[in-house]
């Protein structure tokens, strides 16, 4: 059973950077497709970024393209979300997710098998 633990959230001023980490354990990290989602209060969970375990071009929501970068360190079983030029509307709880199936729809939350507990990101204006 894969366990995911996010870290790196916090309070940051608008325009600033933040890097989130997601450490995986209990499974074969190298063959998991990974994604980041976020959920603001009174809103539904939304896709932020995703990447296949095979590599290739990552996927991003339009709202974060050019500002967020997803990456993974296989040696550390960790996936990252580097965020720059943060905006107040990026404020949300950010969740890491893992998909162990052969098919992959990066933006579909129901396609992920494992989820972390979330980390709060607050961007002040």
N, C-alpha and C positions, 0 to 999 in steps of 0.2 A: 504494500500500500504506500503510495507516494505521499509524502508530507511536504508542504510548501510553507515557508516562513518569510514574510516580507519585512523589510526594514528600510530606513532612510527617510521616512516621511517627516514632516515638520511644518513650521511656519516660515514662509519666505516672502520677501517683498516682490511686488510685480516687477517683471523684467529679470528677476534673478534665476539661478539654476538650482537644480536639486537632482540627486541620483537615487533612485530606488533600487533595492536589491531583493532578489527572491532566491533563497537557498532551498534546494530540493534534496530530499533524502528518502530512502526506503524503496527506490525503484531504479530503473535504468534511464537515467536522465538523458543520456545521449540519443535516445530514440523517442523522446517526447517532443511534440510540438508545443510551443509555449506562447502564452498571450498575456497581455495586461488589459484589464478593464477598470472602469471607475464608476462610482455611484455617488452623485451629489444628493443632498437631502431632498426629499420629495420628488426625486427623479428616478427613472429606471437605470439599471446598470447598462453601461455603454462600452463598446469596444474602443480600445485605444491603440494597441499595437500587437503584432503577432509575428512569429517566425517558425518555419518548419525545422525539424531536427536535421534535415538533409542540407540545410543552408539555403542559398538562393536569396532573392530579394525579399526583404521583410514587408509586412503590410502595416498600413497606418490609417487611422481615421483622418478624414480631411481636416478636421479641426486642429490636429496636432502635427500635420506634415510640415517638415522643415524646422520643427522645434523639438520634437522628441525623437530619440533613437533607441531602438531595442537591440540588445546584444547578449551573447551568452559566453560563459567561460566554462568549457567542458571539464577542465581539470578541477574546477571548484564547484561543479554542479550548481552553478548560479546563473541566473538571467538578470539583466539590468535594464532599467529604463532611465536613460539620461534625458533630463528635461531642461530646456533653456528658454529664456524669454517667457517665463511663466506669466499667466494672466489670472486675474481673479476668478474667471469662469473655469479655470482648471481646478479649483477647489473641490475636493471630493475624497472619498475613501478609495484608494487604489488597491486592486486585487490582482494577484498573480494566479495564472491558471495553467494547467497542463492537460494535454490531449494525447492519449496513448493509442488512438485508433489510426488505421491506415489512411482513412479519408480525413481531410482537414478543411474546415471552413473557418478561417481565423476570426471572423467577426461574430460568429454564432456562439453565444454563451452556453447554449445547451449542448454544444459539441465538445465541451471540455469535461474531463473526468474528475479532476482534482482542483481544489481551490485553497488559497491561503486565507488567513484571517483578516487581511486587509491592513493598510497603513494610511493614516490620515495625512493629506496634503492640504495646507491652507495657504492661499496666496492673498496677501493684503495689498490694497490699492494705495 
